[in-house]
Amino acid sequence: MAQMRARTAKIRKILKTTYPDVKTQLRYSNPFELLVATILSAQCTDKQVNGVTKDLFKKLKTPDDFARASQKTVEKFIRPTGFFRNKAKNIRNCAISLIEKYKGNVPQTLDDLVTLPGVGRKTANVVLGAAFNIPGIVVDTHVARVSKRLGLTENNDPVKIEFDLMKIIPKDEWNDFCLQLVYFGRAICSARKPACPTCPLYDLCEYTDKRLTF
């Protein structure tokens, strides 16, 4: 474990230098908007979500607005994000739950957030980190892929990856580290054609020569 942490420290240092200023790419003006945007981001790019929420949040702003809106109204706005029927149902039910359980406020604990419809650990950790600056490990497709390629985990399950990273990353760096992996995964360590020759982590990557696809 000590050797792993020492190696991870080198990775963290390089990522900090490469991506010194990181934040979620989702646009929002309050915790509830971030919660909705994050639910919409499943199987969808942040750019696409931002294009949708630009108009969505002009029409529907609060949990009460979403709870009162019809299913078809919400679907109409979010259709471009994919899986729009299920997302619309989850968002409306989530809004209702917020009103009934939390007086319309977004809770600030993981245990409370994951009880909301459409909210899993990934979504909860995004909201906690970006909206409330509460440390959390967000495991999306980029974090999962890059973590495996770097040898930081051997697991495929997002929850197991989350706990693996919690063991080797300082808690006060959880939020930034995951965002740095997202930036890195998008720009350099892509799924199909990773830019290995120009990768700043080339010497620390366990799969550079094997060129495995995860």
C-alpha positions as CSV (number, residue, x, y, z in Angstrom):
1,M,0.0,0.0,0.0
2,A,2.9,2.4,0.8
3,Q,4.4,1.8,-2.6
4,M,1.0,2.4,-4.3
5,R,0.5,5.6,-2.4
6,A,4.0,6.8,-3.4
7,R,3.2,6.1,-7.0
8,T,-0.2,7.7,-6.8
9,A,1.5,10.8,-5.3
10,K,3.5,11.2,-8.5
11,I,0.4,10.8,-10.6
12,R,-1.4,13.4,-8.5
13,K,1.4,15.9,-8.8
14,I,1.5,15.6,-12.6
15,L,-2.3,15.9,-12.9
16,K,-2.2,19.0,-10.7
17,T,0.4,20.6,-12.9
18,T,-1.5,19.6,-16.1
19,Y,-4.9,20.6,-14.8
20,P,-4.4,23.1,-12.0
21,D,-7.9,24.6,-12.1
22,V,-10.7,22.1,-12.5
23,K,-14.5,22.3,-12.0
24,T,-17.5,20.5,-13.3
25,Q,-18.4,21.5,-16.9
26,L,-22.1,21.4,-16.1
27,R,-23.7,24.9,-15.9
28,Y,-25.9,25.6,-12.9
29,S,-26.8,28.5,-10.5
30,N,-27.8,26.5,-7.4
31,P,-27.6,23.0,-6.0
32,F,-31.0,21.9,-7.4
33,E,-30.0,22.9,-10.9
34,L,-26.8,20.9,-10.6
35,L,-28.8,17.9,-9.3
36,V,-31.1,18.1,-12.4
37,A,-28.2,18.6,-14.8
38,T,-26.2,15.7,-13.3
39,I,-29.2,13.4,-13.7
40,L,-29.5,14.5,-17.3
41,S,-25.8,13.9,-17.9
42,A,-26.1,10.1,-17.7
43,Q,-25.2,8.7,-21.1
44,C,-24.9,12.2,-22.4
45,T,-22.2,14.8,-22.9
46,D,-21.9,17.9,-20.6
47,K,-22.1,20.1,-23.7
48,Q,-25.4,18.5,-24.7
49,V,-26.8,18.9,-21.2
50,N,-25.8,22.5,-21.0
51,G,-27.6,23.2,-24.3
52,V,-30.7,21.6,-22.9
53,T,-30.6,23.2,-19.4
54,K,-30.1,26.7,-20.9
55,D,-33.8,26.7,-22.0
56,L,-35.1,24.2,-19.4
57,F,-34.1,26.4,-16.4
58,K,-35.7,29.4,-17.9
59,K,-39.0,27.6,-17.8
60,L,-38.7,25.3,-14.8
61,K,-36.5,26.7,-11.9
62,T,-37.5,25.1,-8.6
63,P,-38.5,21.6,-7.3
64,D,-42.1,23.0,-7.2
65,D,-41.9,23.9,-10.9
66,F,-40.8,20.4,-11.8
67,A,-43.3,18.7,-9.5
68,R,-46.2,20.7,-11.1
69,A,-45.0,20.3,-14.7
70,S,-46.4,17.5,-16.7
71,Q,-44.3,14.5,-17.8
72,K,-44.7,15.6,-21.4
73,T,-43.5,19.1,-20.7
74,V,-40.3,17.9,-19.0
75,E,-39.7,15.3,-21.8
76,K,-40.0,18.0,-24.4
77,F,-37.2,20.0,-23.0
78,I,-34.8,17.1,-22.2
79,R,-35.4,14.9,-25.2
80,P,-31.9,15.6,-26.7
81,T,-30.2,14.1,-23.7
82,G,-31.4,10.6,-24.5
83,F,-33.5,8.2,-22.3
84,F,-35.6,11.3,-21.8
85,R,-38.8,9.5,-20.6
86,N,-37.0,7.8,-17.7
87,K,-35.0,10.9,-16.9
88,A,-38.1,13.1,-16.9
89,K,-39.9,10.7,-14.6
90,N,-36.9,10.6,-12.2
91,I,-36.5,14.4,-12.2
92,R,-40.1,15.0,-11.4
93,N,-40.2,12.3,-8.7
94,C,-36.9,13.7,-7.3
95,A,-38.5,17.1,-7.1
96,I,-41.5,15.7,-5.3
97,S,-39.3,13.9,-2.8
98,L,-37.3,17.1,-2.1
99,I,-40.5,18.9,-1.3
100,E,-41.9,16.2,0.8
101,K,-38.7,15.2,2.7
102,Y,-36.4,18.3,2.6
103,K,-38.7,21.3,2.2
104,G,-37.4,21.7,-1.3
105,N,-33.8,21.9,-0.3
106,V,-31.1,19.6,-1.7
107,P,-29.7,17.5,1.2
108,Q,-26.0,17.7,1.9
109,T,-25.2,14.0,2.8
110,L,-24.6,11.1,0.5
111,D,-27.0,8.9,2.5
112,D,-29.9,11.3,2.0
113,L,-29.1,12.1,-1.7
114,V,-29.1,8.5,-2.8
115,T,-32.7,8.0,-1.5
116,L,-33.9,10.4,-4.2
117,P,-35.3,9.0,-7.4
118,G,-32.6,8.9,-10.2
119,V,-29.8,9.7,-7.8
120,G,-26.9,7.2,-7.4
121,R,-23.6,7.6,-5.7
122,K,-22.0,9.2,-8.7
123,T,-24.7,11.9,-9.0
124,A,-24.7,12.4,-5.2
125,N,-20.9,12.9,-5.1
126,V,-21.0,15.3,-8.0
127,V,-23.5,17.5,-6.2
128,L,-21.7,17.2,-2.8
129,G,-18.4,18.2,-4.3
130,A,-19.4,20.9,-6.8
131,A,-22.3,22.5,-4.8
132,F,-21.2,22.1,-1.2
133,N,-17.5,21.4,-1.4
134,I,-17.9,18.1,0.4
135,P,-15.2,15.5,-0.5
136,G,-16.4,12.7,-2.7
137,I,-15.1,10.2,-5.3
138,V,-17.0,10.5,-8.6
139,V,-16.6,7.5,-10.7
140,D,-17.8,8.1,-14.3
141,T,-16.6,6.3,-17.4
142,H,-13.4,8.4,-17.7
143,V,-12.5,7.9,-14.0
144,A,-13.1,4.2,-14.2
145,R,-11.2,3.7,-17.5
146,V,-8.2,5.8,-16.5
147,S,-8.0,4.4,-13.0
148,K,-7.7,0.9,-14.4
149,R,-5.1,1.9,-17.0
150,L,-3.0,3.5,-14.3
151,G,-3.3,0.5,-12.1
152,L,-5.1,2.3,-9.3
153,T,-7.8,-0.4,-9.3
154,E,-8.5,-3.8,-10.7
155,N,-12.2,-3.5,-10.3
156,N,-14.9,-2.8,-12.9
157,D,-17.7,-1.9,-10.5
158,P,-18.0,1.9,-9.9
159,V,-18.6,1.5,-6.2
160,K,-15.6,-0.8,-5.7
161,I,-13.5,1.7,-7.8
162,E,-14.7,4.5,-5.6
163,F,-13.6,2.7,-2.4
164,D,-10.3,1.7,-4.0
165,L,-9.5,5.4,-4.8
166,M,-10.6,6.5,-1.3
167,K,-7.8,4.4,0.2
168,I,-5.0,6.0,-1.8
169,I,-6.1,9.6,-2.5
170,P,-6.1,12.1,0.3
171,K,-9.6,13.1,1.2
172,D,-9.1,16.8,0.6
173,E,-8.1,16.0,-3.0
174,W,-11.0,13.6,-3.9
175,N,-13.0,16.2,-5.8
176,D,-10.2,17.7,-7.8
177,F,-8.5,14.3,-8.5
178,C,-11.6,12.9,-10.1
179,L,-12.2,16.0,-12.2
180,Q,-8.5,15.9,-13.2
181,L,-9.0,12.3,-14.4
182,V,-12.1,13.4,-16.3
183,Y,-10.2,16.1,-18.1
184,F,-7.3,13.7,-18.7
185,G,-9.6,11.0,-20.0
186,R,-11.3,13.4,-22.4
187,A,-8.2,15.1,-23.7
188,I,-5.5,12.3,-23.7
189,C,-6.5,8.9,-22.3
190,S,-9.6,8.4,-24.6
191,A,-11.3,5.0,-24.8
192,R,-10.4,4.0,-28.3
193,K,-7.3,6.0,-29.2
194,P,-5.3,7.1,-26.2
195,A,-2.6,9.6,-27.0
196,C,0.1,7.6,-25.3
197,P,3.2,9.2,-27.1
198,T,2.2,12.6,-25.6
199,C,0.8,11.4,-22.3
200,P,2.4,13.1,-19.2
201,L,1.7,9.9,-17.3
202,Y,3.3,7.7,-19.8
203,D,6.1,6.4,-17.5
204,L,3.6,5.7,-14.7
205,C,1.0,3.9,-16.8
206,E,0.9,0.1,-16.3
207,Y,-0.8,-0.5,-19.6
208,T,1.1,1.7,-22.0
209,D,2.9,-1.2,-23.8
210,K,0.0,-3.6,-23.6
211,R,-2.4,-1.0,-25.1
212,L,-5.4,-2.7,-23.6
213,T,-8.9,-1.3,-24.1
214,F,-11.1,-0.9,-21.1
